[in-house]
Amino acid sequence: MVRTAAQKIADVLIFLCGFLIFCDILLLPLTPALAYFRFQNPASMRFDHLLAVFAYDFDDGVGNLLEIILKEAWKSPETAVLALFLLLAGVCGAVILVQGIRLLASVADGAPFSPKNAVYLQRAAAGCFVIAAGALGRTAFTLCREGAAALLSYTALFISLFTMAGLLCLVMAGLFHRAAEMKAENDLTI
């Protein structure tokens, strides 16, 4: 059976989503360190110093990195809130990508109008809404700490961006559900 262009594109997108999940899994444990270095305390370890420790003695570098991830990143409220938001966004992003892989797999198999696809899109929408809620919480926290400048951050943009993405996923879920019903009706008629 000849594969259509949509099926070939779905295969490529499955590979790309899998690669993104792999990158997400690699970066997720390091997000507290990223938050720690974002709100750098002048008396604390700097990133260039950590790299120098890694170059000198790898074991000491790993120990310092683990101390930052497990202890130091959670001491100040700013780094803790950013680390929690990044962890939440990373986990929900992986959930969205897994649902995308499932949907693309059904397209690659030649059965795009399946009732399961509507469920996958609803789960992806839930992930989008959780990211939007996390962004709202972080923006509210930053708004209380820094004032109106928090509204000019990428986190404030995530609120509307992921809310719209979630709504789009819900609309697409409704369309896929209706298309699956119509396909089932047509199969019964024939």
C-alpha positions as CSV (number, residue, x, y, z in Angstrom):
1,M,0.0,0.0,0.0
2,V,1.4,3.4,-1.0
3,R,1.8,5.8,1.9
4,T,0.4,9.3,1.4
5,A,2.3,12.5,1.9
6,A,0.5,13.1,5.2
7,Q,1.6,9.7,6.5
8,K,5.2,10.5,5.6
9,I,5.1,13.9,7.3
10,A,3.5,12.2,10.4
11,D,6.5,9.8,10.5
12,V,8.9,12.7,10.5
13,L,6.9,14.6,13.1
14,I,6.9,11.5,15.3
15,F,10.7,11.4,15.2
16,L,11.0,15.1,16.0
17,C,8.5,14.8,18.9
18,G,10.5,11.8,20.2
19,F,13.7,13.8,20.0
20,L,12.1,16.7,21.9
21,I,10.9,14.4,24.7
22,F,14.5,13.0,24.9
23,C,15.8,16.6,25.3
24,D,13.1,17.4,27.8
25,I,14.1,14.4,29.9
26,L,17.7,15.5,29.8
27,L,17.0,19.1,30.8
28,L,14.3,18.5,33.4
29,P,16.6,17.6,36.3
30,L,18.8,20.6,35.6
31,T,15.9,23.2,35.8
32,P,16.6,24.1,39.4
33,A,20.2,24.9,38.5
34,L,19.0,27.1,35.7
35,A,16.7,28.9,38.1
36,Y,19.6,29.2,40.6
37,F,21.9,30.8,38.0
38,R,19.1,33.1,36.8
39,F,18.8,34.8,40.2
40,Q,22.5,34.8,41.0
41,N,23.4,35.9,44.5
42,P,26.8,37.6,44.4
43,A,28.1,35.5,47.3
44,S,27.0,32.2,45.8
45,M,28.7,30.0,43.2
46,R,28.8,31.5,39.7
47,F,28.3,29.4,36.6
48,D,31.8,30.0,35.3
49,H,33.2,28.9,38.7
50,L,31.2,25.7,38.5
51,L,32.6,25.1,35.0
52,A,36.1,25.6,36.3
53,V,35.5,23.1,39.1
54,F,34.2,20.6,36.5
55,A,37.4,21.2,34.4
56,Y,39.6,20.6,37.5
57,D,37.8,17.7,39.2
58,F,34.7,16.2,37.7
59,D,33.6,14.6,41.0
60,D,33.7,17.9,42.8
61,G,31.8,19.5,39.9
62,V,29.0,16.9,40.1
63,G,28.8,17.3,43.9
64,N,28.5,21.1,43.6
65,L,25.9,20.7,40.8
66,L,23.9,18.3,43.0
67,E,24.1,20.7,45.9
68,I,22.8,23.5,43.8
69,I,19.9,21.3,42.4
70,L,18.9,19.7,45.7
71,K,19.5,22.5,48.2
72,E,20.7,25.9,47.0
73,A,18.1,26.4,44.3
74,W,15.2,26.1,46.8
75,K,16.5,28.6,49.4
76,S,15.2,31.9,47.9
77,P,11.5,32.3,46.9
78,E,12.4,33.6,43.4
79,T,14.5,30.6,42.4
80,A,12.0,28.2,44.0
81,V,9.1,29.6,42.1
82,L,11.0,29.7,38.8
83,A,12.3,26.1,39.3
84,L,8.8,24.9,40.1
85,F,7.4,26.6,37.1
86,L,10.1,25.2,34.8
87,L,9.5,21.7,36.2
88,L,5.8,22.0,35.7
89,A,6.2,23.3,32.2
90,G,8.7,20.6,31.3
91,V,6.5,17.8,32.6
92,C,3.3,19.1,30.9
93,G,5.3,19.8,27.7
94,A,6.3,16.1,27.7
95,V,2.7,15.1,28.2
96,I,1.6,17.2,25.3
97,L,4.4,15.7,23.1
98,V,3.4,12.2,24.0
99,Q,-0.2,12.9,23.1
100,G,1.0,14.4,19.8
101,I,3.0,11.2,19.1
102,R,-0.1,9.1,19.7
103,L,-2.2,11.3,17.4
104,L,0.5,11.3,14.7
105,A,0.9,7.5,15.0
106,S,-2.8,7.1,14.1
107,V,-2.4,9.5,11.2
108,A,0.7,7.5,10.1
109,D,-1.3,4.3,10.3
110,G,-4.0,5.7,8.0
111,A,-6.7,6.1,10.7
112,P,-6.8,9.8,11.6
113,F,-10.5,9.9,12.4
114,S,-10.5,7.7,15.4
115,P,-12.3,8.5,18.7
116,K,-9.0,8.0,20.5
117,N,-7.6,11.1,18.8
118,A,-10.2,13.3,20.4
119,V,-9.1,11.9,23.8
120,Y,-5.4,12.6,22.9
121,L,-6.3,16.2,22.0
122,Q,-8.2,16.7,25.2
123,R,-5.2,15.5,27.3
124,A,-3.0,17.9,25.4
125,A,-5.4,20.7,26.1
126,A,-5.3,19.8,29.8
127,G,-1.5,20.0,29.7
128,C,-1.7,23.4,28.0
129,F,-4.2,24.7,30.6
130,V,-1.9,23.5,33.5
131,I,1.1,25.4,31.9
132,A,-1.1,28.5,31.6
133,A,-2.2,28.2,35.2
134,G,1.5,27.8,36.3
135,A,2.4,30.8,34.3
136,L,-0.4,32.8,35.9
137,G,0.8,31.8,39.3
138,R,4.4,32.8,38.6
139,T,3.3,36.0,37.0
140,A,1.2,36.9,40.1
141,F,4.1,36.0,42.4
142,T,6.5,38.2,40.3
143,L,3.9,41.0,40.1
144,C,3.8,41.1,43.9
145,R,7.6,41.1,44.2
146,E,8.6,43.4,41.3
147,G,5.5,45.3,40.2
148,A,4.2,45.9,36.7
149,A,7.5,44.8,35.1
150,A,6.3,41.2,35.5
151,L,3.7,41.8,32.8
152,L,6.5,42.2,30.3
153,S,8.0,38.8,30.8
154,Y,7.8,35.6,28.8
155,T,5.8,34.0,31.6
156,A,3.0,36.5,31.2
157,L,3.0,35.7,27.4
158,F,2.7,32.0,28.3
159,I,-0.7,32.6,30.0
160,S,-2.4,33.7,26.8
161,L,-0.4,31.5,24.5
162,F,-1.1,28.2,26.3
163,T,-4.7,29.2,27.0
164,M,-5.2,29.6,23.3
165,A,-3.3,26.4,22.5
166,G,-5.6,24.5,25.0
167,L,-8.7,26.0,23.5
168,L,-7.5,25.1,20.0
169,C,-6.8,21.5,21.1
170,L,-10.4,21.3,22.5
171,V,-11.8,22.6,19.2
172,M,-9.8,20.1,17.3
173,A,-10.9,17.3,19.7
174,G,-14.5,18.2,19.0
175,L,-13.8,18.1,15.3
176,F,-12.0,14.8,15.5
177,H,-14.8,13.3,17.6
178,R,-17.5,14.5,15.2
179,A,-15.5,13.2,12.2
180,A,-15.2,9.8,13.9
181,E,-18.9,9.7,14.5
182,M,-19.6,10.6,10.8
183,K,-17.1,7.9,9.7
184,A,-18.8,5.3,11.9
185,E,-22.2,6.3,10.4
186,N,-20.9,6.1,6.9
187,D,-19.4,2.6,7.6
188,L,-22.8,1.4,8.9
189,T,-24.6,2.8,5.8
190,I,-22.3,1.0,3.4
